[in-house]
Amino acid sequence: MISDKTKKKQKLRNNEYYDIQEMLDGLYEKSKEGKTFQNLVEIITSKENVELAYRNIKKNKGSLTKGVNETTINDLGNEFNDDIVEYIRKRLKNYIPQKIRRVEIPKSNGKTRPLGIPTMEDRLIQQCIYQILEPICEAKFYAHSYGFRPNRSSHHAVSRAMYLINKHKLHYVVNVDIKGFFDNVDHGKLLKQLWTIGIQDKNLLCIISKMLKAEVENIGITYKGTPQGGILSPLLANVVLNELDWWIYSQWEGIKTQHQYSCNISKNRALKKSDLKECYIVRYADDFKIFCRTYEDAQKMYIAVKQWLKERLKLEISPEKSKVLNLRKNYSEFLGFKLKAIKKKNKYVCKSHMTDKAKENAIRSIKKGVELLVQNNNSAQVNKYNSMILGLHQYYCIASHVNKDFSEISYKTIRTIKNRLKNIVSRKIAKMPKAYEKYYGSYNLKPRCIQGIPMYPVFGVTCKTPINFSQDICNFTKEGRIKVHSYLQKVHIDVLRYLLQNPVRGQSIEYNDNRISLYVGQNGLCAITKQPLLIGDMECHHKIPKYRNGTDEYKNLIFVTSKVHALIHIRAEETIKKYMGELKLTTEMIEKINKLRSLVGNEGI
């Protein structure tokens, strides 16, 4: 199971592979300095940015989801690099969005969530725009918004909420629920906010405006809202609510004092002596909470936020779901967790659980996973079940009472597991997986096994201390990236840049993109001899040739030196002996070459 954290790191690496990181850093720095941007479309349609967009979309699960024209990423992958770039440039000269496919996604409460699925071509265009807008917007976003932002997660948002309860002793919270936020965003206001941020390219703003008004299947043209399912929608949603973040900030954190304090603690101590309302916002997309010191302050903030949203953003709140809560008496739900301040000795500390709804969903998911195992008890299905259990554990592990929650979930699912799987479960383990030893090895129990694969125990969660997001982490500064991952050390940057700038003519964009991935995946070494791959002495070989119905997929490609590549294809015995003498091949190397020779229809050497 690939985590969101891993995916975000991969996106950062992609920026580095395509030699675009320096340009993104420049946009971020200029935006920090308050500069404006007038010619962004030129950067958006650059060859490097378009190829990077293709790569990022290809890595996304949604790349195989079809729009109204039935096109997927596989169809685009067959096109040539230059053709894709030229197509994007022509489309953006007079952009007209294609119709959006509407899909209703069922929710746990029986209702549905509408998704708008653009065509693959329009998703590629949105990704190109997103990559350039992200660093500009990131430079202007508030520190404590956590949804749909690089390196931030729901855990960071919940951790911040816990921190405000524990350290700042803020025990009154304003819960605000915006009615149909994504469906009610005002387009005119959004475009003005983009302009204020510094995106003052009128051509680009016109393109974004057309995207927002794209015709939806069976609905028609929309004049408000950002369709969920579009690549740009999360970024634009953050732009809309960023103004709210900074307004809340200005009410307390951002107040300028006459005396310049060396730390925030001293400043806060001085502010508390005033009549000002202490308040902090924690936001994840459209889900946010405002923490206050007193009930009166919280009530005033509730009224002020309600009025501000209506007047400034033309958004209404739900009176049923929006309220002021005393955390010493009531739980407040946030991103699947419920938080409460309980007295411990002479102070109040945050007590956290899974929400009742989250527990019900977990029980439902586990029982469904068991039914799927009954229907199809192969290793792949067991691994899917284990991934689901591990995913639940890793998401809810920061709750202080998560062990109690999963004990309850285990109690309510154990009978289903025992009864439904009794005919296919054994205690025989083929080989103990490293993942099981890592996460559940300390329990010293004999696990239930299917096909020799141990099932992860439902109760086996380990509570972890919630950690706040480090504001030093940033994708668009050299110092910030060091904290994310080490730079490309194992590969030769000049060779990587050469591969990027010199795509193989006559080959598809998928082939040329996979060629870059393959070079990095092999650490810049020949797959057979382990010698460094050098410019002029490297070949990206199709294991199964195209004339034998081979594809440009990553798994069908292998990077080798020119001599090894020749040895795979040649049949003349004298030439074979010559290359074998020069390469000094081991028995293992010869076996690998013979496998590749058989795939192209040659006999072994």
Secondary structure as UniProt FT lines:
FT   HELIX           4..17
FT   TURN            18..19
FT   HELIX           21..32
FT   TURN            33..34
FT   HELIX           40..44
FT   HELIX           47..58
FT   HELIX           61..64
FT   TURN            68..69
FT   HELIX           73..77
FT   HELIX           81..93
FT   STRAND          100..106
FT   TURN            108..109
FT   STRAND          112..117
FT   HELIX           120..138
FT   TURN            139..140
FT   TURN            143..144
FT   TURN            147..148
FT   TURN            150..151
FT   HELIX           154..166
FT   STRAND          172..176
FT   TURN            179..180
FT   HELIX           181..184
FT   HELIX           187..197
FT   HELIX           202..212
FT   STRAND          215..216
FT   TURN            217..219
FT   STRAND          220..221
FT   TURN            228..229
FT   HELIX           233..251
FT   TURN            252..254
FT   HELIX           264..272
FT   STRAND          279..284
FT   TURN            285..286
FT   STRAND          287..292
FT   HELIX           295..312
FT   TURN            319..321
FT   STRAND          323..326
FT   TURN            327..329
FT   STRAND          332..334
FT   TURN            335..336
FT   STRAND          337..344
FT   TURN            345..346
FT   STRAND          347..354
FT   HELIX           356..375
FT   HELIX           379..396
FT   TURN            397..398
FT   TURN            400..401
FT   HELIX           402..421
FT   TURN            422..424
FT   HELIX           434..440
FT   HELIX           441..443
FT   STRAND          449..450
FT   TURN            451..452
FT   STRAND          453..454
FT   TURN            458..459
FT   TURN            471..472
FT   TURN            475..476
FT   HELIX           478..482
FT   TURN            483..484
FT   HELIX           493..501
FT   TURN            505..506
FT   HELIX           509..521
FT   TURN            522..524
FT   TURN            527..529
FT   TURN            535..536
FT   STRAND          539..542
FT   HELIX           546..548
FT   HELIX           554..556
FT   STRAND          557..560
FT   HELIX           562..569
FT   HELIX           573..583
FT   HELIX           587..599
FT   TURN            600..601
//
